[in-house]
Amino acid sequence: MTLHSWLYATLVHSAVNDVFPGDYIALPAGASSATLYHFHRKQEGAYVSGARSNGYTIDSDYLVLRVNHVLQVGSLRVAPLLVTGAARGAVDGVWPANKQRDAGGMLDTRFGVTLWPIADAAKRRWLGLTAMLIAPTGEYDGSELINPGENRWREVVMAGWVQGIAQQWTLELIGEAAWYGQNDAFAGSNTFDQRPSQALTGYLRRDVGAGHSLYVGGQLNWGGASELNGQPWRGGTRNRRLFLGGVWRVSPQWLLNGRLARDLSIDTGDRMHTEMALRVIRLFFNLKWRVCAELAEPGARVYASITRSGALQA
């Protein structure tokens, strides 16, 4: 095996921007949210043309914080967002003897904005458009094979459609396209280039009462063929991922979302054997104005008055 067969061991072939149910449901103007994520992932590598070629596994943990605020700009709701976090991973199994088996540090920082041309809570219908820039601010050591950061700029655009079905069901579809800058310090002084990749994520969730819901989802990924020092290296990936999860509304301002994920198939890269994700959402509302809004974060249909004290009165 050549050294190149090990490179980018941590590259997960999935959507660049991980999307959960409810992400494209617009909060009322003036509201803010802070979301804390914890991901535990076990990956198996590496796969080439659908067959596993190397016998290693990577166990990793991610802690991520996302904050955003919703503004009213003309007839549109607009939400700038910031995402930052840290990760640590460890390798088990076959691995080059002269390369470290663990790495940890800060992840690349994400700056983005979402706007909603359609935000119709009465009809339970939303259309959101997102543009995101990912800056190479994360920890990166070009002499090693696993790193929290990627040492390259990335741009992502997304479109999310949410539609209520009858009284208890909601369908969500999110498309993504990503573009990648060049990493000029890849496994030493090599240059790594990657073609654009695409992803399609879907969720179907059912309201089970009291603001709680259960959901099933799936994701398709394709594209992202790569070049090393200007020469074709790895073909693009094509994988399928399954999601199962639930949302619990602890209070009008606190939500918990738990999700399990697993790759059903993969063509090239590391296969996600297991992912366990937990996210905690804290909602903050406009304290100056009294507004009425439907808070339709997954499974919830809470009509509320937001008072100066910030309390919600159903």
C-alpha positions in Angstrom: 0.0 0.0 0.0 1.2 3.5 -0.8 1.1 6.4 1.6 -1.5 8.0 -0.6 -4.0 5.2 0.3 -4.1 6.6 3.8 -4.5 10.3 3.1 -7.6 12.1 4.3 -8.6 9.3 6.6 -11.0 11.6 8.5 -12.8 12.8 5.4 -16.4 11.8 6.0 -18.4 11.5 2.7 -21.5 13.2 3.8 -23.1 16.6 3.4 -20.6 19.3 4.4 -23.3 21.1 6.5 -25.0 18.6 8.8 -28.8 19.3 8.8 -31.3 18.2 11.4 -35.1 18.3 11.3 -36.5 21.8 11.9 -33.4 23.7 10.7 -35.4 25.3 7.9 -38.4 26.3 10.0 -38.1 30.1 10.5 -38.3 31.5 14.0 -40.1 34.8 14.4 -38.1 38.0 13.7 -36.1 39.1 16.8 -35.6 35.5 18.1 -32.2 33.9 18.6 -31.0 30.4 19.3 -27.9 28.7 20.7 -27.5 25.1 19.7 -24.9 22.7 21.3 -24.1 19.5 19.4 -22.2 16.4 20.5 -21.4 13.8 17.9 -19.8 10.4 18.6 -18.7 8.7 15.3 -17.2 5.4 14.4 -15.8 5.1 10.9 -14.4 2.2 9.0 -11.8 2.7 6.3 -10.9 2.9 3.7 -13.3 2.0 0.8 -12.4 2.1 -2.8 -15.0 1.3 -5.5 -17.2 -0.2 -2.8 -14.6 -2.6 -1.3 -12.8 -2.0 2.0 -9.0 -1.8 1.2 -7.5 -0.9 4.7 -8.4 -2.3 8.1 -8.6 0.7 10.4 -11.3 2.4 12.4 -11.6 5.9 13.6 -13.5 6.8 16.8 -14.1 10.6 17.1 -16.1 13.0 19.3 -17.2 16.5 18.2 -18.5 19.3 20.3 -20.0 22.1 18.2 -21.8 25.4 19.0 -24.1 27.2 16.6 -25.6 30.6 17.3 -28.0 32.6 15.1 -30.4 35.6 15.2 -33.4 36.2 13.1 -33.9 39.6 11.5 -36.8 41.0 9.4 -35.4 42.6 6.2 -38.3 43.9 4.1 -40.6 41.0 3.6 -37.9 38.4 4.3 -36.7 36.8 7.5 -32.9 36.6 7.5 -30.7 34.7 10.0 -27.0 35.2 10.2 -25.2 32.3 11.9 -21.8 31.3 13.3 -20.6 27.8 14.0 -17.5 26.8 15.9 -16.3 23.7 17.7 -13.6 21.2 18.6 -13.0 17.5 17.9 -10.8 14.6 18.9 -10.3 11.4 17.0 -8.2 8.2 17.5 -7.3 5.4 15.1 -7.3 1.7 15.7 -6.0 -1.0 13.4 -3.6 -0.9 10.5 -1.9 2.5 10.3 1.5 3.8 9.2 4.0 3.3 12.1 5.5 6.8 11.7 2.1 8.6 11.9 0.2 9.7 14.9 -2.9 7.7 15.8 -4.9 10.6 17.4 -5.5 14.2 16.9 -7.6 16.9 18.5 -8.2 20.7 18.4 -10.5 23.4 17.0 -12.5 22.8 13.9 -12.8 25.2 11.0 -15.1 28.2 11.6 -18.3 28.6 9.6 -20.0 31.8 8.7 -23.4 31.8 7.1 -26.8 33.3 6.5 -30.2 31.9 5.7 -33.2 33.8 4.2 -36.7 32.6 3.8 -38.6 33.6 0.7 -41.5 31.6 2.1 -42.3 31.4 5.8 -46.0 30.5 6.2 -46.6 29.1 9.7 -50.3 28.9 9.1 -49.9 26.5 6.2 -46.8 24.9 7.7 -44.7 25.8 4.7 -41.2 27.1 4.6 -38.5 27.6 1.9 -35.0 28.6 3.2 -31.9 29.4 1.2 -28.4 29.3 2.9 -25.0 30.5 1.9 -22.0 29.5 4.0 -18.3 30.2 4.0 -16.0 27.8 5.9 -12.6 29.4 6.9 -9.5 27.3 7.5 -9.1 28.2 11.1 -8.9 24.7 12.6 -5.9 22.8 13.9 -3.9 21.4 11.0 -0.5 19.6 10.8 0.4 18.9 7.2 2.8 16.1 8.3 0.0 14.0 9.8 -2.9 12.1 8.2 -5.7 13.0 10.6 -6.6 16.6 11.5 -9.5 18.5 12.9 -9.1 21.3 10.3 -8.8 20.9 6.5 -6.4 23.8 5.6 -8.7 25.0 2.7 -11.6 27.3 2.1 -15.0 25.8 1.4 -18.2 27.4 0.1 -21.6 25.8 0.5 -25.1 26.7 -0.7 -28.3 25.0 0.4 -32.0 25.1 -0.2 -34.5 23.6 2.3 -38.2 23.0 1.8 -40.5 22.1 4.7 -44.2 21.1 4.2 -46.7 20.0 6.8 -48.8 17.0 5.8 -52.2 16.7 7.5 -52.0 17.5 11.2 -49.2 15.2 12.5 -46.7 14.8 9.6 -44.0 17.0 8.2 -41.8 16.4 5.2 -38.4 18.2 4.9 -36.0 18.1 1.9 -32.6 19.9 1.8 -30.3 20.1 -1.1 -26.6 21.1 -0.9 -23.8 22.0 -3.3 -20.2 22.5 -2.0 -17.1 23.9 -3.6 -13.5 23.4 -2.2 -10.4 25.4 -2.2 -6.9 24.0 -2.6 -4.9 22.5 0.3 -1.3 23.2 -0.5 0.2 21.4 2.5 -1.4 18.0 2.2 0.6 15.2 3.8 3.7 17.4 3.5 4.0 19.7 0.5 1.5 18.0 -1.7 -1.5 19.9 -3.2 -4.9 18.5 -2.9 -7.9 19.6 -5.0 -11.4 18.4 -4.9 -14.3 18.9 -7.4 -17.7 20.1 -6.1 -19.9 17.7 -4.2 -23.6 17.4 -3.8 -26.0 16.1 -1.2 -29.7 15.6 -0.7 -31.2 15.1 2.8 -34.8 14.2 3.6 -36.7 13.8 6.8 -40.2 12.6 7.6 -41.4 13.2 11.1 -44.5 12.6 13.1 -45.8 14.7 16.0 -46.6 12.4 18.9 -48.0 15.1 21.2 -46.8 17.6 23.8 -44.3 19.1 21.4 -42.4 15.8 20.9 -41.8 14.0 17.6 -40.1 11.0 16.0 -38.5 11.0 12.6 -36.8 8.9 10.0 -34.4 10.3 7.3 -32.0 9.6 4.6 -29.1 11.2 2.7 -27.6 10.7 -0.7 -24.1 12.1 -1.5 -22.2 12.2 -4.8 -19.4 14.0 -6.5 -16.2 15.3 -4.9 -13.6 13.6 -7.1 -10.1 14.6 -6.1 -6.7 15.3 -7.5 -3.2 15.0 -5.9 -0.5 17.3 -7.3 -2.6 17.9 -10.4 -3.2 14.2 -11.2 -6.5 12.3 -10.7 -6.5 10.5 -7.4 -9.8 9.3 -6.1 -13.1 9.2 -7.9 -16.2 10.9 -6.5 -18.2 9.2 -3.8 -21.7 7.9 -3.9 -23.1 6.8 -0.5 -26.5 6.4 1.2 -27.1 7.2 4.9 -30.0 6.4 7.2 -31.2 8.6 10.1 -33.5 7.7 13.1 -34.3 10.1 15.9 -36.6 12.1 18.1 -37.2 15.5 19.4 -38.3 16.3 23.0 -39.6 19.8 24.0 -38.4 20.1 27.6 -40.0 23.6 27.8 -41.1 26.2 25.3 -37.5 27.5 25.3 -35.5 24.2 25.5 -35.4 21.3 23.1 -33.5 18.1 22.9 -32.8 16.2 19.7 -31.3 12.7 19.6 -30.2 11.0 16.3 -28.6 7.8 15.2 -27.0 7.4 11.8 -25.3 4.7 9.7 -24.1 4.4 6.1 -26.0 1.9 4.2 -23.6 1.9 1.3 -20.4 3.7 0.2 -18.3 3.8 -2.9 -15.1 5.7 -1.9 -13.9 6.9 1.5 -14.6 6.0 5.1 -17.9 4.3 5.9 -19.9 5.7 8.9 -20.4 2.6 10.9 -22.3 4.4 13.7 -23.1 8.0 14.6 -24.8 9.1 17.8 -25.7 12.7 17.9 -27.3 14.8 20.6 -28.2 18.5 20.3 -29.6 20.9 22.9 -31.3 24.0 21.7 -32.0 27.1 23.8 -34.4 29.7 22.2 -34.2 33.4 23.1 -37.1 35.6 22.1 -37.5 39.3 21.4 -38.0 41.0 24.8 -39.1 44.4 23.5 -42.1 43.5 21.4 -45.1 41.3 22.1 -45.5 39.0 19.2 -47.5 35.8 18.4 -45.8 33.0 16.6 -46.0 29.3 15.9 -42.8 27.7 17.1 -42.7 24.8 14.7 -39.3 23.3 15.6 -39.7 19.6 15.0 -43.0 18.2 16.1 -44.0 21.4 18.0 -47.2 23.4 17.3 -47.1 25.8 20.2 -48.9 29.1 19.7 -47.3 31.5 22.1 -47.2 35.1 23.2 -43.7 36.4 23.9 -43.7 38.9 26.6 -41.2 41.4 27.8 -40.0 38.9 30.4 -39.2 36.4 27.7 -41.6 33.9 29.1 -43.9 32.0 26.7 -47.6 31.8 27.5 -49.3 29.0 25.5 
